[in-house]
Amino acid sequence: MSTTTIDTLRFATAGSVDDGKSTLVGRLLHDSKSVLTDQLEAVQRVSADRGQDAPDLALLTDGLRAEREQGITIDVAYRYFATPRRRFILADTPGHVQYTRNMVTGASTAELAIILVDARNGVVEQTLRHAAVAALLRVPHVVLAVNKMDLVGYEQEVFERIVEEFAGHAAELGLPSFTPIPVSAIVGDNVVDRSAHMDWYEGSALLEFLEKVPVGADPSDAPARFPVQYVIRDGEVRWYAGQLVSGSLRVGDRVTVQPSGETSEITGISVLGTEADAAYAAQSVSLRLADQRDVSRGDMITAGADSPALTQDVRAAVCHLADRPLRVGDRVLLRHTSRTVKAIVRDLGGAAELTANDLGRITLRTAEPLALDDYAVSRRTGAFIVIDPADGATLTAGMADLS
């Protein structure tokens, strides 16, 4: 008997206020029959209480009371649904500029981002900000969903003008490619089913595109990266526990411990308490080495010739997350995988400071070397956060740029 593996696509939505983002997500869930009966009944009841003739599908995702009252998205709302072809993890992120940091959270692990544009307004400042975040986070696939096409008479010229304008900005922002789709979320045109109102559009409906877009490369094919989280002593034997974030490791492999540079050989692998010959990303495993090396939490075990760069000078693109500004000269902590080191802010790309939701560039000098990958190569081992040493609050999310 043959079996078919159904993969999972993580994607995020973003758009300016009133672009219809939550309605699009609600329509996607409703028309793909991913809404429970009691959920739909609750939406119908609230909509009727407001005097609306039809269910307000945005309520399926706007879960916070403040969101329902204001009619906007504030928090990141995660939804899980599936079709016969694929499973989906959807992050509906806020549109306001003051919630850019929430979009960073939602899109940081996404393989696809849907950026909404109101067909009546075209490309606005927030559209470009969302495109910049998608480029910054190197989201592999981007969809430009031109919404509310019903309010512009489903005119092809309107759609093409918006796509052309967005394309010009995308190139400047470093967004290599995107897929434009004309939709009407409130009506359902080109969301789950192809629209009869836009016969000039020859592409896929949104859900069809989401079902067929290639999911990212298998992390097991990437270079092996094993950040050590715990050291477990079993008599005279030491096991090093953590998650293999990329690549694969086998018994007998020669490995290097970073940042010390010491080498050894894997003599044992334990997966869920059972001895194994090999481990693959993203398994949580324990490793035993042939030599009693000085390995501790925060070290990284690597294999093969493609080792990460060891550096104390960290350059990165960042999004500042905290209300407290970040300034040159600030002493901070930098957390990369399971390693936390002291650091000082050397430069902010010429800016005097970074405030909440700012996108910028940073240079830090760390007290100890870090085994960093370029974020363009690995989103897991090229990312880090900057922490306030006083209270442990997260200040900034960084994406290493080692070029």
WOBELSUL-V693180 format. One record per helix or strand. SS is the DSSP state (H for helix, E for strand). FROM is the first residue (numbers start at 0). LEN is the number of residues. If there is no record, write none. Layout:
SS&FROM&LEN ; SS&FROM&LEN
This chain:
E&7&8 ; H&20&11 ; H&36&13 ; H&56&4 ; H&64&6 ; E&76&6 ; E&86&6 ; H&96&11 ; E&111&7 ; H&124&12 ; E&140&7 ; H&148&4 ; H&155&18 ; E&178&4 ; E&183&1 ; E&188&1 ; E&192&1 ; H&205&7 ; H&218&3 ; E&224&3 ; E&229&5 ; E&236&10 ; E&247&3 ; E&253&5 ; E&261&10 ; E&273&3 ; E&277&3 ; E&283&6 ; E&299&4 ; E&308&12 ; E&325&2 ; E&330&6 ; E&338&9 ; E&352&2 ; E&358&14 ; E&382&5 ; E&393&7
